Amino acid sequence: MIIDLRSDTVTKPSQGMLDAMMQAQVGDDVYKEDPTVNALEERIAEMFGKEKALFFPTGSMANQAAIKLHTNPGDQVICDKYAHIYNYEGGGASFNSGVSCKLVDGNRGMFTANQVLEAINPPDFYHSPLTSLVEIENTTNKGGGACWDFEEILKIRKTCDDHNLGFHLDGARLWHALVAKNETPKQYGEVFDTISVCLSKGLGCPIGSVLVGDEAIMRNAIRIRKIFGGGMRQVGYLAAAGLYALDNNIERLNEDHKKAQEIGEELTKLPIIKTVEPVETNIVIFELNKDINEPRFMQKLADKNIKIIGMGGGKLRIVTHLDYTDAMHDEFLSILKII
Ligand SMILES: *Cc1c(COP(=O)(O)O)cnc(C)c1O
């Protein structure tokens, strides 16, 4: 039994999901004739109370399209130093949209409205790039699955309004925040101009993300997706997995959170571990004591068929997910006791 805790992207479609996929009605989505894709887009738009939703092959492409929709070349995007769009999308913000990122020094990937205010370049000072977009992530990936305080998000919205800035949410793991904090998609739809959500992370789909927004901002989204090479054909088979996941795999995220909590508690007891970051959702980030050899620790786990991942800077990451079963959890906890 291999226990793969590197990411929540390692899941494989369940039998129920596969059945739903195989039964999907499909058509050519480039002509917008795929009924299953259309149904998924309508459903997610409706969930968030937005006018439009568009299916994308990846979360990166959905985020990159959003940046393109909100900015012009030369502009600047305000985001956290931990942001996925800055660290993990291959430099796409500069490559695809010709924009730079003004990095905010946040706490676990989260910052305040005051920090946004300080990061905005004065629009009449033509020496500096024009600030046009604020981007946040909920939950934060590099921040260890931390959830934003919704009150702070509201304050940032106000700052964006005062300074005529777009507001995009990278919601790859927004589902986790909604479940953990008992929040609703509509709440988020009211605040953000655009939101990307992943179906292939916690929800267990093989592929797929969706970008939502109102008609005015989304008008060009389909063109940009085409330019990025993301116009797909009979892709309802994949959208069907998304519909299945919305019905079956959101509520259960609590189980992943509980397992992550228990792993965090077990790690805290280990003398070889320096710190475990607070566990709010399905990600556990921890640091080994300085005298502990990291590759050797990873190898020890690998020898017991356990895979975890390094985040750089001495930090290690564990992510719980749909395919991390109760039996695996028991096994992993008992291995941790003797490692
Ligand atoms: C995984 C992830 C994405 C998108 O990733 P893809 O692999 O391109 O689907 C975007 N943002 C965050 C925070 C993520 O964790």
The ligand as a Tripos MOL2 file, in Angstrom:
@<TRIPOS>MOLECULE
LIG
   15    15     1     0     0
SMALL
NO_CHARGES

@<TRIPOS>ATOM
      1 C1         -3.1340   23.7200   -7.7940 C.3       1 LIG1
      2 C2         -3.3360   25.1610   -7.7040 C.ar      1 LIG1
      3 C3         -3.6830   25.9320   -8.8340 C.ar      1 LIG1
      4 C4         -3.8650   25.3860  -10.2220 C.3       1 LIG1
      5 O1         -3.1130   24.3450  -10.5420 O.3       1 LIG1
      6 P1         -3.2260   23.4720  -11.8800 P.3       1 LIG1
      7 O2         -2.2730   22.3750  -11.5740 O.co2     1 LIG1
      8 O3         -2.7970   24.3500  -12.9920 O.co2     1 LIG1
      9 O4         -4.6360   23.0070  -12.0500 O.co2     1 LIG1
     10 C5         -3.8910   27.2660   -8.6430 C.ar      1 LIG1
     11 N1         -3.7800   27.8290   -7.4320 N.ar      1 LIG1
     12 C6         -3.4850   27.1390   -6.3320 C.ar      1 LIG1
     13 C7         -3.4310   27.8210   -5.0190 C.3       1 LIG1
     14 C8         -3.2400   25.7790   -6.4210 C.ar      1 LIG1
     15 O5         -2.9330   25.0990   -5.3180 O.3       1 LIG1
@<TRIPOS>BOND
     1     1     2 1
     2     2     3 ar
     3     2    14 ar
     4     3     4 1
     5     3    10 ar
     6     4     5 1
     7     5     6 1
     8     6     7 2
     9     6     8 1
    10     6     9 1
    11    10    11 ar
    12    11    12 ar
    13    12    13 1
    14    12    14 ar
    15    14    15 1
@<TRIPOS>SUBSTRUCTURE
     1 LIG1         1 GROUP 0 **** ****
